[in-house]
C-alpha cells in the first residue's frame, strides 16, 4: 500500500511565510528557508511553496528563494505562483524544485499543461485548484466552481470537469485547496476531495482546513486523498510533524515513519 504524504505549505509574501483565512487577513510568520529546514528535519515528506502575490503582481516567482531552499533541504518540494511560461518552469526546476504548480495560468492557457508535461514530464506538473461552493447545480454539477488569482476571479469552470480535463492534458498531480475551508482549521472539504480523488487516476492532494491530526485521518480514510497539505496547525507550534504522524499510525494510516 502506498504511504500517505504530509506536506507543509509555506505561502510566501515579501520573502516571509504568511497565513490567512479564506485568502484574507494574512499575518507574517517567519523566514521560508528556516521554516523549511525545521519541517524537513521534523519528518515531513515534501514541502510546497506558493509565492502568493507573484501572479497578481505579474512577476516571476522568487527564484533566489527556490535556490536557497534547494540548498537547505534534501526532500522534494514544489513551487507555485508566477509560473507563466515554459521558461518559468525551467528556471524553477533548474533552481532545485521537483515540481511546479500552475493554477491561474492553466485556466487561462490549458495548453501549458500539455506543453510542460511533454518537456519536463507529467510528474513535474501539478495543477492547483481553488474551488468554492456554489448554489448552481445546473451550471456546476459538482457543486464547486474553480476560482483563480487568489479567489479574486471566478472562472465558470466546474471543479470536477476541470480536474478530469487537466488529467487528460497530462498533469501529474492535483492539489485541491478548498476556498471555503482555507485557514479555518475546521477540517478538509471531504466531499470535494473524495469526489475528485475517485474520479481521476493521478494523485490528489487535499489542502485547506487542517486543524487537528484527526482531520488528516479523515481526509485519508474518508476523502481518499493521497497526500495532505498542512499549514496553520504546525505554523503556530500547536502540533509537530511527529505528533501528527504518531496519531496517523495509531489510526492505521500508512505513512513514512521517519520522525
C-alpha positions as CSV (number, residue, x, y, z in Angstrom):
1,X,0.0,0.0,0.0
2,X,1.3,3.4,-0.9
3,X,2.1,5.6,2.1
4,X,0.3,8.9,2.6
5,X,2.3,12.1,2.4
6,X,2.3,15.0,4.8
7,X,3.2,18.3,3.1
8,X,3.7,21.6,4.9
9,X,2.6,24.6,2.9
10,X,4.5,27.8,3.1
11,X,2.7,30.8,1.5
12,X,5.4,33.4,0.8
13,X,4.8,37.2,0.5
14,X,7.7,39.7,0.5
15,X,10.1,36.9,1.5
16,X,8.1,36.0,4.6
17,X,5.9,33.0,5.2
18,X,2.4,34.3,5.7
19,X,-1.0,32.8,6.6
20,X,-4.6,34.0,6.3
21,X,-8.2,32.7,6.5
22,X,-10.0,32.2,3.2
23,X,-7.2,34.1,1.4
24,X,-7.7,37.2,3.6
25,X,-6.1,38.9,6.7
26,X,-2.7,37.4,6.3
27,X,-0.1,37.7,9.0
28,X,3.7,37.1,8.6
29,X,5.1,34.1,10.4
30,X,8.8,33.7,9.6
31,X,11.6,33.0,7.1
32,X,10.7,30.4,4.5
33,X,14.1,28.8,4.4
34,X,14.4,28.5,8.2
35,X,10.9,27.0,8.4
36,X,11.6,24.6,5.5
37,X,14.6,23.3,7.3
38,X,12.7,22.9,10.6
39,X,9.8,21.0,8.9
40,X,12.2,18.8,6.9
41,X,14.2,17.9,10.0
42,X,10.8,17.3,11.7
43,X,9.9,14.5,9.4
44,X,7.7,15.9,6.7
45,X,7.6,14.1,3.3
46,X,7.6,17.0,1.0
47,X,7.2,20.8,1.0
48,X,5.3,23.3,-1.1
49,X,5.9,27.0,-1.5
50,X,3.4,29.4,-3.1
51,X,4.6,32.9,-4.0
52,X,1.1,34.2,-3.3
53,X,1.4,37.7,-4.8
54,X,3.5,36.8,-7.9
55,X,0.6,36.2,-10.3
56,X,-1.4,39.3,-9.1
57,X,1.7,41.4,-9.3
58,X,2.5,40.0,-12.8
59,X,6.1,39.0,-11.8
60,X,8.0,35.7,-11.9
61,X,8.4,33.5,-8.8
62,X,11.2,34.4,-6.4
63,X,13.9,32.1,-8.0
64,X,16.5,33.1,-5.4
65,X,14.3,31.7,-2.6
66,X,13.9,28.5,-4.6
67,X,17.6,28.2,-4.8
68,X,18.1,28.8,-1.1
69,X,15.5,26.2,-0.2
70,X,17.1,23.6,-2.5
71,X,20.5,24.1,-0.8
72,X,19.0,23.8,2.6
73,X,16.7,20.8,2.4
74,X,17.0,17.3,0.9
75,X,13.4,16.4,0.4
76,X,11.2,17.1,-2.7
77,X,9.4,20.4,-2.9
78,X,7.0,22.1,-5.3
79,X,6.7,25.8,-6.1
80,X,3.8,27.9,-7.5
81,X,2.9,31.4,-8.2
82,X,4.3,33.5,-11.0
83,X,4.7,30.5,-13.3
84,X,3.6,31.8,-16.7
85,X,5.7,30.1,-19.3
86,X,7.8,27.0,-20.0
87,X,10.9,29.1,-19.3
88,X,9.5,29.9,-15.9
89,X,9.0,26.2,-15.3
90,X,12.5,25.5,-16.5
91,X,14.1,28.1,-14.2
92,X,12.2,26.8,-11.1
93,X,13.1,23.2,-11.8
94,X,16.7,24.2,-12.6
95,X,16.9,26.1,-9.3
96,X,16.0,22.9,-7.4
97,X,12.3,22.4,-7.3
98,X,11.0,19.0,-8.1
99,X,7.5,20.1,-9.2
100,X,5.9,23.3,-10.5
101,X,2.3,24.2,-9.7
102,X,0.1,26.0,-12.2
103,X,-3.3,27.4,-11.3
104,X,-4.4,30.7,-12.9
105,X,-2.1,30.1,-15.9
106,X,-3.6,26.7,-16.6
107,X,-7.1,28.1,-16.6
108,X,-6.1,30.9,-19.0
109,X,-3.9,28.7,-21.1
110,X,-4.7,24.9,-20.6
111,X,-2.2,24.0,-23.3
112,X,0.6,24.9,-20.9
113,X,-0.1,21.7,-19.0
114,X,0.4,19.5,-22.1
115,X,3.5,21.5,-23.1
116,X,5.0,21.3,-19.6
117,X,4.3,17.6,-19.4
118,X,5.9,16.9,-22.8
119,X,9.0,18.9,-22.0
120,X,9.6,18.1,-18.3
121,X,7.4,15.0,-17.7
122,X,3.9,14.8,-16.1
123,X,5.5,14.1,-12.7
124,X,6.8,17.7,-12.7
125,X,3.4,19.4,-13.4
126,X,0.9,20.0,-10.6
127,X,-2.5,21.5,-11.1
128,X,-3.5,23.8,-8.2
129,X,-7.3,24.3,-7.9
130,X,-9.1,26.8,-5.7
131,X,-12.7,25.6,-5.8
132,X,-15.6,27.4,-3.9
133,X,-19.0,26.0,-3.2
134,X,-21.8,27.2,-5.4
135,X,-25.6,27.0,-5.3
136,X,-26.0,26.5,-9.0
137,X,-26.0,22.7,-9.7
138,X,-27.2,23.2,-13.2
139,X,-24.1,25.1,-14.2
140,X,-21.7,23.4,-11.7
141,X,-22.7,19.7,-11.4
142,X,-20.0,19.0,-8.8
143,X,-21.3,21.8,-6.6
144,X,-18.0,23.7,-6.8
145,X,-16.7,26.5,-9.1
146,X,-13.0,27.0,-9.8
147,X,-11.5,30.4,-8.9
148,X,-8.2,31.9,-9.8
149,X,-5.9,34.7,-8.8
150,X,-6.2,34.1,-5.1
151,X,-10.0,33.8,-5.2
152,X,-10.1,37.2,-6.9
153,X,-11.7,35.8,-10.1
154,X,-14.4,33.2,-10.8
155,X,-13.9,31.1,-13.9
156,X,-17.2,29.5,-14.7
157,X,-15.4,26.1,-14.6
158,X,-16.9,23.1,-12.8
159,X,-14.2,21.7,-10.4
160,X,-14.6,18.1,-11.3
161,X,-14.8,18.7,-15.1
162,X,-11.6,20.8,-14.8
163,X,-9.8,18.1,-12.9
164,X,-10.6,15.5,-15.5
165,X,-9.6,17.8,-18.3
166,X,-6.3,18.6,-16.7
167,X,-5.6,14.9,-16.2
168,X,-6.3,14.4,-19.9
169,X,-3.9,17.2,-20.7
170,X,-1.1,15.5,-18.8
171,X,-1.0,16.9,-15.3
172,X,0.7,14.5,-12.9
173,X,-1.0,15.6,-9.6
174,X,-3.8,17.8,-8.4
175,X,-3.9,20.0,-5.3
176,X,-7.4,20.8,-4.2
177,X,-7.4,23.9,-2.0
178,X,-10.9,24.5,-0.7
179,X,-11.6,28.2,-0.5
180,X,-14.4,27.6,2.0
181,X,-12.1,25.6,4.3
182,X,-8.8,27.6,3.8
183,X,-7.3,28.6,7.1
184,X,-10.4,27.7,9.1
185,X,-8.9,24.7,10.9
186,X,-12.4,23.1,10.8
187,X,-11.4,20.1,8.7
188,X,-10.8,19.4,5.0
189,X,-13.6,19.5,2.4
190,X,-14.1,15.7,2.4
191,X,-16.9,15.5,-0.2
192,X,-14.9,17.6,-2.7
193,X,-11.7,15.7,-2.1
194,X,-13.3,12.3,-2.4
195,X,-15.3,13.2,-5.5
196,X,-12.1,14.2,-7.4
197,X,-9.9,11.5,-5.9
198,X,-12.2,8.8,-7.0
199,X,-12.7,10.3,-10.5
200,X,-9.1,10.7,-11.7
201,X,-6.2,8.3,-11.9
202,X,-3.5,10.6,-10.6
203,X,-2.5,11.6,-7.0
204,X,-4.8,14.1,-5.3
205,X,-3.6,16.3,-2.5
206,X,-6.1,17.8,-0.1
207,X,-5.5,21.4,1.1
208,X,-7.4,23.8,3.3
209,X,-8.9,23.3,6.7
210,X,-6.4,21.1,8.7
211,X,-6.6,21.9,12.4
212,X,-6.1,18.7,14.3
213,X,-4.5,15.3,13.4
214,X,-7.9,13.7,13.2
215,X,-8.6,15.9,10.2
216,X,-5.8,14.2,8.3
217,X,-7.0,10.8,9.3
218,X,-10.4,11.8,8.0
219,X,-9.1,13.1,4.6
220,X,-7.0,10.0,4.1
221,X,-9.7,7.4,5.1
222,X,-12.9,9.2,4.0
223,X,-11.6,11.7,1.5
224,X,-9.4,9.2,-0.3
225,X,-6.6,11.7,-0.6
226,X,-3.0,10.6,-1.5
227,X,-1.4,13.5,0.5
228,X,-2.5,16.4,2.7
229,X,-1.2,19.9,3.0
230,X,-1.0,21.4,6.4
231,X,-0.1,25.0,7.5
232,X,-1.7,26.7,10.5
233,X,-1.7,23.7,12.8
234,X,2.1,23.5,12.6
235,X,3.0,27.1,11.9
236,X,1.5,28.0,15.3
237,X,3.6,25.3,17.1
238,X,0.5,23.6,18.4
239,X,1.5,20.4,16.6
240,X,4.7,18.9,15.3
241,X,5.0,16.6,12.2
242,X,6.0,13.8,14.6
243,X,2.9,14.2,16.7
244,X,0.7,14.2,13.6
245,X,2.3,11.1,12.2
246,X,2.1,9.3,15.5
247,X,-1.7,9.8,15.6
248,X,-2.0,8.7,12.0
249,X,-0.1,5.5,12.9
250,X,-2.5,4.9,15.7
251,X,-5.4,5.3,13.3
252,X,-3.8,2.7,10.9
253,X,-3.0,5.2,8.2
254,X,0.1,4.1,6.2
255,X,2.8,6.8,6.4
256,X,6.6,7.1,6.3
257,X,7.7,6.6,9.9
258,X,10.7,9.0,9.9
259,X,10.3,11.5,12.8
